[in-house]
Amino acid sequence: MKIIDISQPLHTTTAVWPGDQPFELRWTLRQDRGDSVNVAALTLSAHTGTHVDAGYHVLANGARVAELPLRNFIGPAVVVDAIGLARLDERVLDRFDVNAAQRVLFRTRRSVDPAEFPLDFLSPSVELARRLVAAGVQLIGSDAPSMDAHDSKTLDAHRVLLEGGVAIVENLVLTDVAPGRYTLVALPLKLMEADGSPVRAVLLPEI
């Protein structure tokens, strides 16, 4: 079975949202110090690397990540090539059949450097977010770090998607993924109180 890993690597060099908690790994036990095993401890933001946003991220009464329906994160998905567009708006709907797409992943960047945070990236317009909700899309993913612009204070696209029950996955790596249909697996951790979770996201080509 071919498995396409579309996750960012997690390392001390992994870029995070400006001002957020950097990724840290330290060893609590080491065999080279005489311990019987190696054990690593992690300190990281719930939004490090490839991750899921839960409703509580932007909505005071939104769902925590452990409450999200897992079915949204497993199943048919379409990768849509949005490279070259000036805006990620309703015009992108010409590139795929939104009514036949349960999960939509937008490839907006020609390359992704996990060690570099991009301040200029494409995020879906509110109108596009509303169209995706109306079409019954279960998940929207992107290789950008957010569903709203870096300087957005209102996070309108986030709100439309999350209030509409659409799962969000950000910071995907789709550089070498051809547009088309796949099976997506991108399960968040069962974090009972968190507003998001890192994921190991993979695509399985349709046979």
Sequence and secondary structure as in RCSB ss.txt:
>XXXX:A:sequence
MKIIDISQPLHTTTAVWPGDQPFELRWTLRQDRGDSVNVAALTLSAHTGTHVDAGYHVLANGARVAELPLRNFIG
PAVVVDAIGLARLDERVLDRFDVNAAQRVLFRTRRSVDPAEFPLDFLSPSVELARRLVAAGVQLIGSDAPSMDAH
DSKTLDAHRVLLEGGVAIVENLVLTDVAPGRYTLVALPLKLMEADGSPVRAVLLPEI
>XXXX:A:secstr
   EE     STT   STTS   EEEEEE GGGT SS EEEEE  TTSSSEEE GGGT TT   GGGS GGGGEE
EEEEEE TT SSBSGGGGGGS GGG SEEEEE  S   TTS  SS   B HHHHHHHHHTT  EEEESSS SS T
T SS HHHHHHHHTT EEEES   TT  SEEEEEE  B   SS SEEEB  EEEE  
